[in-house]
């Protein structure tokens, strides 16, 4: 299953908003340095979907605001 994610870093709080069945908007307090924001996004999305973090991975957009995530 693939999920499209639009990311906003350095936000005031961690928030997730479901836009459609496979599209989310995530705000995170993490900074986009050394993969910190990517790790935070994986954690937030995994908690929202009720899956383990180890089952989530970034397929496309590792250094972009628009990411494609996959649940393995």
N, C-alpha and C positions, 0 to 999 in steps of 0.2 A: 504494500500500500504506500503510495507517495502522497506527500502533503506539501503544499506551497505555503511558505512562511514569509511575511514581511516583518522586518526587525527594526526596532528603534532602541539604540543603546544609550547609556547614561541617563536613563529616565529616573524619576523620583521614586518609583516603586515597580516591582515586578507585576505585570498584568498580561493576561492573555484574552483575546477576543476572537470568537469563532465567526468568520465571515460567511463561509459556506461549508459544505460537507468535507471538503479537503483543502480548505484555505483558512489560515489563521494569521492574526496580527499579534505580535508579541513585543512588549516593552520590558526591558531589563535594566537593572541598575549597573550591570557589569560594563566594563570598558572594553572596546574592541582591540585589545592588545594581547598577543601571545595566546590566542584561542580562548580567553576568559569568557567572552560574550557567547561564543559557540557552545561552550560547556554549560553555561547558564540557560541558554535556549533549549538545549537537549533536556536538561533537568526539568524546566518548567513545562515543556510539552509532554514529557513522559508522565509527569504527575497528573496532568490534565486528562491524558488518554488512558491512564491506568496501566502502563506497560513499563518494563524495566528500562533503565537508561542504556543498558548494553544492547538493547534491541533497536535503538535509534541511531541513525547515521545521516550525515549530510552528503547528499549525492551531488549537488551542484550549488555553487554560490558560497563557498566557504569564506570568501573575502568580500561578499556583497551583502547588501541589505535584503535582497530577495533570494531566498534559499529554497531548495527542494530537499525535503527530508524523506527518508524511507524507514518504514518499520519492517524489520527482518523477522 
